[in-house]
Amino acid sequence: MAALLFLSVFCVRTEALPRFDKEAIRYDSDWLVSAPTIAATLFETTTPGELVLSNGLISRTFRTKPNGATVSF
């Protein structure tokens, strides 16, 4: 599963992705009481070659250049 995500990150055209804004996608309700309705989405950041996968509760940042790596969780 992780390998498929990793490969798909390299195939995404970043100009089609929304810009990552942590405050705009943050889930403010108690996620233990009410289920989050935010779907996991792939975002681009202001740093070239960096992508964020987030669902509003947790985010993971990938750097695609010069090589692929997870740089934040």
N, CA, C and O atoms as a CHARMM CRD file, in Angstrom:
* protein
*
  292
    1    1 MET  N      0.82500  -1.18900   0.00000 PROA 1      0.00000
    2    1 MET  CA     0.00000   0.00000   0.00000 PROA 1      0.00000
    3    1 MET  C      0.87100   1.25400   0.00000 PROA 1      0.00000
    4    1 MET  O      0.62200   2.19200  -0.75800 PROA 1      0.00000
    5    2 ALA  N      1.88700   1.26300   0.85200 PROA 2      0.00000
    6    2 ALA  CA     2.76900   2.42700   0.91200 PROA 2      0.00000
    7    2 ALA  C      3.50400   2.62500  -0.40800 PROA 2      0.00000
    8    2 ALA  O      3.73900   3.75800  -0.82800 PROA 2      0.00000
    9    3 ALA  N      3.86600   1.52800  -1.05900 PROA 3      0.00000
   10    3 ALA  CA     4.57000   1.63300  -2.33400 PROA 3      0.00000
   11    3 ALA  C      3.68000   2.26400  -3.40000 PROA 3      0.00000
   12    3 ALA  O      4.15700   3.05200  -4.21700 PROA 3      0.00000
   13    4 LEU  N      2.38900   1.92600  -3.39800 PROA 4      0.00000
   14    4 LEU  CA     1.46800   2.52600  -4.36800 PROA 4      0.00000
   15    4 LEU  C      1.31000   4.01700  -4.13500 PROA 4      0.00000
   16    4 LEU  O      1.28000   4.79800  -5.08500 PROA 4      0.00000
   17    5 LEU  N      1.20900   4.41500  -2.86700 PROA 5      0.00000
   18    5 LEU  CA     1.11700   5.83900  -2.55200 PROA 5      0.00000
   19    5 LEU  C      2.38900   6.55000  -2.98000 PROA 5      0.00000
   20    5 LEU  O      2.33300   7.63100  -3.56700 PROA 5      0.00000
   21    6 PHE  N      3.53000   5.95100  -2.69100 PROA 6      0.00000
   22    6 PHE  CA     4.81500   6.54500  -3.03800 PROA 6      0.00000
   23    6 PHE  C      4.93100   6.74600  -4.54400 PROA 6      0.00000
   24    6 PHE  O      5.37200   7.80200  -4.99700 PROA 6      0.00000
   25    7 LEU  N      4.53800   5.74100  -5.32100 PROA 7      0.00000
   26    7 LEU  CA     4.59700   5.86100  -6.77900 PROA 7      0.00000
   27    7 LEU  C      3.60100   6.88100  -7.30400 PROA 7      0.00000
   28    7 LEU  O      3.89600   7.60100  -8.25800 PROA 7      0.00000
   29    8 SER  N      2.42000   6.95000  -6.68900 PROA 8      0.00000
   30    8 SER  CA     1.42500   7.91100  -7.15700 PROA 8      0.00000
   31    8 SER  C      1.84800   9.34600  -6.87400 PROA 8      0.00000
   32    8 SER  O      1.46400  10.25600  -7.60900 PROA 8      0.00000
   33    9 VAL  N      2.63200   9.56300  -5.82400 PROA 9      0.00000
   34    9 VAL  CA     3.12900  10.90500  -5.51300 PROA 9      0.00000
   35    9 VAL  C      4.00800  11.41800  -6.64000 PROA 9      0.00000
   36    9 VAL  O      3.97300  12.60800  -6.95300 PROA 9      0.00000
   37   10 PHE  N      4.80100  10.54300  -7.25800 PROA 10     0.00000
   38   10 PHE  CA     5.67700  10.95700  -8.34000 PROA 10     0.00000
   39   10 PHE  C      4.93400  11.19300  -9.64600 PROA 10     0.00000
   40   10 PHE  O      5.46400  11.85800 -10.53700 PROA 10     0.00000
   41   11 CYS  N      3.72800  10.66900  -9.78500 PROA 11     0.00000
   42   11 CYS  CA     2.95700  10.80300 -11.02400 PROA 11     0.00000
   43   11 CYS  C      1.96300  11.95600 -10.99700 PROA 11     0.00000
   44   11 CYS  O      1.30700  12.21700 -12.00500 PROA 11     0.00000
   45   12 VAL  N      1.83500  12.64700  -9.87700 PROA 12     0.00000
   46   12 VAL  CA     0.85000  13.72000  -9.73700 PROA 12     0.00000
   47   12 VAL  C      1.39300  15.01300 -10.33000 PROA 12     0.00000
   48   12 VAL  O      2.54500  15.37700 -10.09400 PROA 12     0.00000
   49   13 ARG  N      0.57100  15.69500 -11.09100 PROA 13     0.00000
   50   13 ARG  CA     0.94700  17.00600 -11.61800 PROA 13     0.00000
   51   13 ARG  C      0.55900  18.03000 -10.56700 PROA 13     0.00000
   52   13 ARG  O     -0.62700  18.22000 -10.29900 PROA 13     0.00000
   53   14 THR  N      1.53500  18.68800  -9.97100 PROA 14     0.00000
   54   14 THR  CA     1.28000  19.54900  -8.81800 PROA 14     0.00000
   55   14 THR  C      0.50200  20.81300  -9.15700 PROA 14     0.00000
   56   14 THR  O     -0.08200  21.41700  -8.25800 PROA 14     0.00000
   57   15 GLU  N      0.47200  21.23300 -10.40200 PROA 15     0.00000
   58   15 GLU  CA    -0.28700  22.44800 -10.71200 PROA 15     0.00000
   59   15 GLU  C     -1.79300  22.22500 -10.55300 PROA 15     0.00000
   60   15 GLU  O     -2.55200  23.19300 -10.49200 PROA 15     0.00000
   61   16 ALA  N     -2.23100  20.97800 -10.48700 PROA 16     0.00000
   62   16 ALA  CA    -3.65000  20.67700 -10.31300 PROA 16     0.00000
   63   16 ALA  C     -4.03700  20.51200  -8.84500 PROA 16     0.00000
   64   16 ALA  O     -5.21800  20.33900  -8.54400 PROA 16     0.00000
   65   17 LEU  N     -3.08100  20.56000  -7.93000 PROA 17     0.00000
   66   17 LEU  CA    -3.35300  20.32500  -6.51100 PROA 17     0.00000
   67   17 LEU  C     -3.67400  21.61600  -5.77200 PROA 17     0.00000
   68   17 LEU  O     -3.14300  22.67500  -6.10600 PROA 17     0.00000
   69   18 PRO  N     -4.55300  21.53000  -4.75800 PROA 18     0.00000
   70   18 PRO  CA    -4.81400  22.71400  -3.92800 PROA 18     0.00000
   71   18 PRO  C     -3.62400  23.01800  -3.02900 PROA 18     0.00000
   72   18 PRO  O     -2.83900  22.12600  -2.70700 PROA 18     0.00000
   73   19 ARG  N     -3.49200  24.26500  -2.62700 PROA 19     0.00000
   74   19 ARG  CA    -2.41000  24.70300  -1.74000 PROA 19     0.00000
   75   19 ARG  C     -2.72700  24.27700  -0.30600 PROA 19     0.00000
   76   19 ARG  O     -3.86400  24.42900   0.14200 PROA 19     0.00000
   77   20 PHE  N     -1.74300  23.74900   0.41600 PROA 20     0.00000
   78   20 PHE  CA    -1.93000  23.29100   1.79300 PROA 20     0.00000
   79   20 PHE  C     -2.02100  24.48000   2.73900 PROA 20     0.00000
   80   20 PHE  O     -1.12600  25.32300   2.78600 PROA 20     0.00000
   81   21 ASP  N     -3.11700  24.53600   3.49200 PROA 21     0.00000
   82   21 ASP  CA    -3.31900  25.54600   4.52800 PROA 21     0.00000
   83   21 ASP  C     -3.81500  24.80900   5.76900 PROA 21     0.00000
   84   21 ASP  O     -4.98700  24.44000   5.85500 PROA 21     0.00000
   85   22 LYS  N     -2.92600  24.59900   6.71500 PROA 22     0.00000
   86   22 LYS  CA    -3.21900  23.78300   7.89200 PROA 22     0.00000
   87   22 LYS  C     -4.43800  24.28300   8.65800 PROA 22     0.00000
   88   22 LYS  O     -5.24300  23.47700   9.12500 PROA 22     0.00000
   89   23 GLU  N     -4.58300  25.57600   8.79200 PROA 23     0.00000
   90   23 GLU  CA    -5.70800  26.13600   9.54700 PROA 23     0.00000
   91   23 GLU  C     -7.04300  25.95400   8.82000 PROA 23     0.00000
   92   23 GLU  O     -8.08000  25.78400   9.46200 PROA 23     0.00000
   93   24 ALA  N     -7.02400  25.98900   7.50900 PROA 24     0.00000
   94   24 ALA  CA    -8.26700  25.88000   6.73700 PROA 24     0.00000
   95   24 ALA  C     -8.83700  24.46500   6.74200 PROA 24     0.00000
   96   24 ALA  O    -10.05300  24.29700   6.64600 PROA 24     0.00000
   97   25 ILE  N     -7.98400  23.44200   6.85100 PROA 25     0.00000
   98   25 ILE  CA    -8.47900  22.06500   6.79500 PROA 25     0.00000
   99   25 ILE  C     -8.53100  21.39300   8.16000 PROA 25     0.00000
  100   25 ILE  O     -8.90600  20.22400   8.25700 PROA 25     0.00000
  101   26 ARG  N     -8.16500  22.10500   9.20700 PROA 26     0.00000
  102   26 ARG  CA    -8.14200  21.52200  10.55400 PROA 26     0.00000
  103   26 ARG  C     -9.54900  21.10700  10.98300 PROA 26     0.00000
  104   26 ARG  O    -10.51600  21.82900  10.74100 PROA 26     0.00000
  105   27 TYR  N     -9.65700  19.94900  11.61500 PROA 27     0.00000
  106   27 TYR  CA   -10.94100  19.44500  12.11800 PROA 27     0.00000
  107   27 TYR  C    -11.10000  19.93300  13.54700 PROA 27     0.00000
  108   27 TYR  O    -10.34200  19.51500  14.42300 PROA 27     0.00000
  109   28 ASP  N    -12.07200  20.81200  13.80800 PROA 28     0.00000
  110   28 ASP  CA   -12.21700  21.46400  15.10800 PROA 28     0.00000
  111   28 ASP  C    -13.09200  20.71100  16.10000 PROA 28     0.00000
  112   28 ASP  O    -12.99400  20.95800  17.30200 PROA 28     0.00000
  113   29 SER  N    -13.93700  19.81100  15.64200 PROA 29     0.00000
  114   29 SER  CA   -14.82200  19.07400  16.54000 PROA 29     0.00000
  115   29 SER  C    -14.07500  17.92500  17.20900 PROA 29     0.00000
  116   29 SER  O    -12.94200  17.61200  16.84300 PROA 29     0.00000
  117   30 ASP  N    -14.71300  17.30700  18.18300 PROA 30     0.00000
  118   30 ASP  CA   -14.14300  16.14700  18.85600 PROA 30     0.00000
  119   30 ASP  C    -14.32200  14.93200  17.95000 PROA 30     0.00000
  120   30 ASP  O    -15.44200  14.45100  17.77400 PROA 30     0.00000
  121   31 TRP  N    -13.23400  14.43500  17.37600 PROA 31     0.00000
  122   31 TRP  CA   -13.32200  13.35400  16.40700 PROA 31     0.00000
  123   31 TRP  C    -13.69600  12.02100  17.05000 PROA 31     0.00000
  124   31 TRP  O    -14.03500  11.08000  16.33200 PROA 31     0.00000
  125   32 LEU  N    -13.64800  11.90800  18.37300 PROA 32     0.00000
  126   32 LEU  CA   -14.09200  10.68500  19.03900 PROA 32     0.00000
  127   32 LEU  C    -15.61500  10.64500  19.18200 PROA 32     0.00000
  128   32 LEU  O    -16.20400   9.56800  19.27200 PROA 32     0.00000
  129   33 VAL  N    -16.24500  11.81100  19.20400 PROA 33     0.00000
  130   33 VAL  CA   -17.69600  11.90000  19.37100 PROA 33     0.00000
  131   33 VAL  C    -18.41000  11.89700  18.02200 PROA 33     0.00000
  132   33 VAL  O    -19.38200  11.16600  17.83000 PROA 33     0.00000
  133   34 SER  N    -17.92800  12.71000  17.09800 PROA 34     0.00000
  134   34 SER  CA   -18.54100  12.76500  15.76500 PROA 34     0.00000
  135   34 SER  C    -17.48500  12.43700  14.71400 PROA 34     0.00000
  136   34 SER  O    -16.36600  12.94800  14.75500 PROA 34     0.00000
  137   35 ALA  N    -17.85600  11.59400  13.79400 PROA 35     0.00000
  138   35 ALA  CA   -16.91300  11.15200  12.76400 PROA 35     0.00000
  139   35 ALA  C    -16.53000  12.31300  11.85000 PROA 35     0.00000
  140   35 ALA  O    -17.39700  13.07200  11.41900 PROA 35     0.00000
  141   36 PRO  N    -15.24200  12.45700  11.55100 PROA 36     0.00000
  142   36 PRO  CA   -14.81400  13.50800  10.62300 PROA 36     0.00000
  143   36 PRO  C    -15.38600  13.27700   9.22300 PROA 36     0.00000
  144   36 PRO  O    -15.48300  12.14100   8.75900 PROA 36     0.00000
  145   37 THR  N    -15.75500  14.35000   8.57400 PROA 37     0.00000
  146   37 THR  CA   -16.29100  14.26300   7.21500 PROA 37     0.00000
  147   37 THR  C    -15.26800  14.70300   6.17400 PROA 37     0.00000
  148   37 THR  O    -15.55800  14.69900   4.97700 PROA 37     0.00000
  149   38 ILE  N    -14.09800  15.07500   6.61500 PROA 38     0.00000
  150   38 ILE  CA   -13.05100  15.53600   5.70900 PROA 38     0.00000
  151   38 ILE  C    -12.35000  14.32600   5.09700 PROA 38     0.00000
  152   38 ILE  O    -11.85800  13.46200   5.82200 PROA 38     0.00000
  153   39 ALA  N    -12.30300  14.26300   3.78100 PROA 39     0.00000
  154   39 ALA  CA   -11.60900  13.17700   3.09400 PROA 39     0.00000
  155   39 ALA  C    -10.11800  13.48800   3.02000 PROA 39     0.00000
  156   39 ALA  O     -9.72200  14.65300   2.97300 PROA 39     0.00000
  157   40 ALA  N     -9.30500  12.45600   3.00900 PROA 40     0.00000
  158   40 ALA  CA    -7.87000  12.64700   2.84100 PROA 40     0.00000
  159   40 ALA  C     -7.61100  13.24300   1.46000 PROA 40     0.00000
  160   40 ALA  O     -8.16400  12.78500   0.46000 PROA 40     0.00000
  161   41 THR  N     -6.77500  14.25700   1.42100 PROA 41     0.00000
  162   41 THR  CA    -6.50200  14.98200   0.18600 PROA 41     0.00000
  163   41 THR  C     -5.00800  15.22000   0.05100 PROA 41     0.00000
  164   41 THR  O     -4.30800  15.39100   1.04900 PROA 41     0.00000
  165   42 LEU  N     -4.52800  15.23000  -1.16700 PROA 42     0.00000
  166   42 LEU  CA    -3.13800  15.53300  -1.45700 PROA 42     0.00000
  167   42 LEU  C     -3.02900  17.01100  -1.80500 PROA 42     0.00000
  168   42 LEU  O     -3.76000  17.50500  -2.66300 PROA 42     0.00000
  169   43 PHE  N     -2.11600  17.71900  -1.13800 PROA 43     0.00000
  170   43 PHE  CA    -1.92000  19.15400  -1.32400 PROA 43     0.00000
  171   43 PHE  C     -0.48600  19.43100  -1.75700 PROA 43     0.00000
  172   43 PHE  O      0.40600  18.61200  -1.54200 PROA 43     0.00000
  173   44 GLU  N     -0.27400  20.59000  -2.36800 PROA 44     0.00000
  174   44 GLU  CA     1.08600  21.06400  -2.60400 PROA 44     0.00000
  175   44 GLU  C      1.40700  22.11600  -1.55000 PROA 44     0.00000
  176   44 GLU  O      0.50200  22.74100  -0.99800 PROA 44     0.00000
  177   45 THR  N      2.68900  22.31200  -1.26900 PROA 45     0.00000
  178   45 THR  CA     3.11400  23.33000  -0.31700 PROA 45     0.00000
  179   45 THR  C      3.81200  24.45700  -1.06500 PROA 45     0.00000
  180   45 THR  O      3.91400  24.43400  -2.29100 PROA 45     0.00000
  181   46 THR  N      4.28600  25.43500  -0.31800 PROA 46     0.00000
  182   46 THR  CA     5.02700  26.53600  -0.93900 PROA 46     0.00000
  183   46 THR  C      6.44800  26.12000  -1.29500 PROA 46     0.00000
  184   46 THR  O      7.12600  26.81600  -2.05000 PROA 46     0.00000
  185   47 THR  N      6.90300  24.99800  -0.76100 PROA 47     0.00000
  186   47 THR  CA     8.23200  24.47600  -1.07700 PROA 47     0.00000
  187   47 THR  C      8.14500  23.61400  -2.33200 PROA 47     0.00000
  188   47 THR  O      7.35600  22.67000  -2.36000 PROA 47     0.00000
  189   48 PRO  N      8.92400  23.90400  -3.36900 PROA 48     0.00000
  190   48 PRO  CA     8.88400  23.09500  -4.59100 PROA 48     0.00000
  191   48 PRO  C      9.25000  21.63700  -4.30800 PROA 48     0.00000
  192   48 PRO  O     10.20100  21.36100  -3.57500 PROA 48     0.00000
  193   49 GLY  N      8.49600  20.71400  -4.88900 PROA 49     0.00000
  194   49 GLY  CA     8.77800  19.29800  -4.72100 PROA 49     0.00000
  195   49 GLY  C      8.27900  18.71100  -3.41400 PROA 49     0.00000
  196   49 GLY  O      8.68300  17.60900  -3.04200 PROA 49     0.00000
  197   50 GLU  N      7.40800  19.42300  -2.70700 PROA 50     0.00000
  198   50 GLU  CA     6.89200  18.93300  -1.43300 PROA 50     0.00000
  199   50 GLU  C      5.37600  18.78400  -1.51300 PROA 50     0.00000
  200   50 GLU  O      4.68100  19.69600  -1.96300 PROA 50     0.00000
  201   51 LEU  N      4.86600  17.63600  -1.07700 PROA 51     0.00000
  202   51 LEU  CA     3.43800  17.34300  -1.09300 PROA 51     0.00000
  203   51 LEU  C      2.99000  16.93800   0.30100 PROA 51     0.00000
  204   51 LEU  O      3.76200  16.34700   1.05600 PROA 51     0.00000
  205   52 VAL  N      1.73800  17.25400   0.64900 PROA 52     0.00000
  206   52 VAL  CA     1.17900  16.91800   1.95600 PROA 52     0.00000
  207   52 VAL  C     -0.08000  16.09000   1.75000 PROA 52     0.00000
  208   52 VAL  O     -0.95800  16.46200   0.97100 PROA 52     0.00000
  209   53 LEU  N     -0.16100  14.96500   2.45200 PROA 53     0.00000
  210   53 LEU  CA    -1.36300  14.14300   2.48000 PROA 53     0.00000
  211   53 LEU  C     -2.00800  14.37300   3.83600 PROA 53     0.00000
  212   53 LEU  O     -1.40500  14.06700   4.86500 PROA 53     0.00000
  213   54 SER  N     -3.23000  14.91000   3.85500 PROA 54     0.00000
  214   54 SER  CA    -3.87100  15.27500   5.11800 PROA 54     0.00000
  215   54 SER  C     -5.35800  14.97800   5.08400 PROA 54     0.00000
  216   54 SER  O     -6.00100  15.04700   4.03600 PROA 54     0.00000
  217   55 ASN  N     -5.89700  14.64200   6.26300 PROA 55     0.00000
  218   55 ASN  CA    -7.33700  14.45300   6.41500 PROA 55     0.00000
  219   55 ASN  C     -7.92200  15.41300   7.44800 PROA 55     0.00000
  220   55 ASN  O     -9.06700  15.23900   7.86400 PROA 55     0.00000
  221   56 GLY  N     -7.16800  16.40800   7.86500 PROA 56     0.00000
  222   56 GLY  CA    -7.62700  17.36700   8.85800 PROA 56     0.00000
  223   56 GLY  C     -7.26200  16.99000  10.27700 PROA 56     0.00000
  224   56 GLY  O     -7.20700  17.85300  11.15300 PROA 56     0.00000
  225   57 LEU  N     -7.01300  15.71100  10.52000 PROA 57     0.00000
  226   57 LEU  CA    -6.59200  15.24800  11.83800 PROA 57     0.00000
  227   57 LEU  C     -5.08600  15.02700  11.89900 PROA 57     0.00000
  228   57 LEU  O     -4.43700  15.35000  12.89400 PROA 57     0.00000
  229   58 ILE  N     -4.54800  14.47900  10.83200 PROA 58     0.00000
  230   58 ILE  CA    -3.12000  14.17200  10.77200 PROA 58     0.00000
  231   58 ILE  C     -2.62700  14.43000   9.35000 PROA 58     0.00000
  232   58 ILE  O     -3.36900  14.26800   8.38100 PROA 58     0.00000
  233   59 SER  N     -1.38200  14.82900   9.24500 PROA 59     0.00000
  234   59 SER  CA    -0.78800  15.13100   7.94000 PROA 59     0.00000
  235   59 SER  C      0.54600  14.42000   7.80700 PROA 59     0.00000
  236   59 SER  O      1.22900  14.14800   8.79500 PROA 59     0.00000
  237   60 ARG  N      0.90100  14.12800   6.57300 PROA 60     0.00000
  238   60 ARG  CA     2.20600  13.54900   6.28000 PROA 60     0.00000
  239   60 ARG  C      2.78100  14.29900   5.09200 PROA 60     0.00000
  240   60 ARG  O      2.10500  14.48200   4.07900 PROA 60     0.00000
  241   61 THR  N      4.01900  14.73100   5.21400 PROA 61     0.00000
  242   61 THR  CA     4.67100  15.52800   4.17800 PROA 61     0.00000
  243   61 THR  C      5.71000  14.68500   3.45400 PROA 61     0.00000
  244   61 THR  O      6.53300  14.01900   4.08100 PROA 61     0.00000
  245   62 PHE  N      5.66100  14.72300   2.12700 PROA 62     0.00000
  246   62 PHE  CA     6.59300  13.99300   1.27700 PROA 62     0.00000
  247   62 PHE  C      7.41700  14.99300   0.48000 PROA 62     0.00000
  248   62 PHE  O      6.88700  15.99400  -0.00100 PROA 62     0.00000
  249   63 ARG  N      8.69000  14.73200   0.34000 PROA 63     0.00000
  250   63 ARG  CA     9.55300  15.53300  -0.52400 PROA 63     0.00000
  251   63 ARG  C      9.91500  14.66000  -1.71900 PROA 63     0.00000
  252   63 ARG  O     10.43400  13.55700  -1.54600 PROA 63     0.00000
  253   64 THR  N      9.64700  15.14100  -2.92000 PROA 64     0.00000
  254   64 THR  CA     9.86700  14.34900  -4.13200 PROA 64     0.00000
  255   64 THR  C     11.17500  14.68000  -4.84200 PROA 64     0.00000
  256   64 THR  O     11.58000  13.96400  -5.75700 PROA 64     0.00000
  257   65 LYS  N     11.83100  15.74600  -4.43200 PROA 65     0.00000
  258   65 LYS  CA    13.09300  16.13700  -5.07600 PROA 65     0.00000
  259   65 LYS  C     14.13700  16.39200  -4.00700 PROA 65     0.00000
  260   65 LYS  O     13.81200  17.05700  -3.02300 PROA 65     0.00000
  261   66 PRO  N     15.32400  15.92900  -4.12000 PROA 66     0.00000
  262   66 PRO  CA    15.93700  15.21400  -5.23600 PROA 66     0.00000
  263   66 PRO  C     15.54400  13.73900  -5.27000 PROA 66     0.00000
  264   66 PRO  O     15.59700  13.11200  -6.32800 PROA 66     0.00000
  265   67 ASN  N     15.14800  13.17400  -4.12000 PROA 67     0.00000
  266   67 ASN  CA    14.66400  11.79100  -4.03700 PROA 67     0.00000
  267   67 ASN  C     13.38900  11.79600  -3.20900 PROA 67     0.00000
  268   67 ASN  O     13.08300  12.79100  -2.55100 PROA 67     0.00000
  269   68 GLY  N     12.64800  10.71000  -3.23200 PROA 68     0.00000
  270   68 GLY  CA    11.41600  10.63200  -2.45900 PROA 68     0.00000
  271   68 GLY  C     11.67700  10.30400  -1.00100 PROA 68     0.00000
  272   68 GLY  O     12.45000   9.39700  -0.69300 PROA 68     0.00000
  273   69 ALA  N     11.02900  11.04700  -0.09300 PROA 69     0.00000
  274   69 ALA  CA    11.18600  10.79500   1.33900 PROA 69     0.00000
  275   69 ALA  C     10.02800  11.41500   2.10300 PROA 69     0.00000
  276   69 ALA  O      9.44300  12.40800   1.67100 PROA 69     0.00000
  277   70 THR  N      9.70200  10.81500   3.24900 PROA 70     0.00000
  278   70 THR  CA     8.77000  11.43100   4.18500 PROA 70     0.00000
  279   70 THR  C      9.58900  12.34300   5.07600 PROA 70     0.00000
  280   70 THR  O     10.55500  11.89900   5.69700 PROA 70     0.00000
  281   71 VAL  N      9.21500  13.61400   5.14900 PROA 71     0.00000
  282   71 VAL  CA    10.00400  14.57200   5.92800 PROA 71     0.00000
  283   71 VAL  C      9.25400  15.11600   7.13100 PROA 71     0.00000
  284   71 VAL  O      9.84000  15.81500   7.95700 PROA 71     0.00000
  285   72 SER  N      7.96400  14.80700   7.24500 PROA 72     0.00000
  286   72 SER  CA     7.18600  15.28100   8.38600 PROA 72     0.00000
  287   72 SER  C      5.97400  14.38400   8.55000 PROA 72     0.00000
  288   72 SER  O      5.40500  13.88900   7.57700 PROA 72     0.00000
  289   73 PHE  N      5.59100  14.18400   9.81500 PROA 73     0.00000
  290   73 PHE  CA     4.44200  13.34000  10.10700 PROA 73     0.00000
  291   73 PHE  C      3.64800  13.96500  11.21600 PROA 73     0.00000
  292   73 PHE  O      2.62600  13.41800  11.62800 PROA 73     0.00000
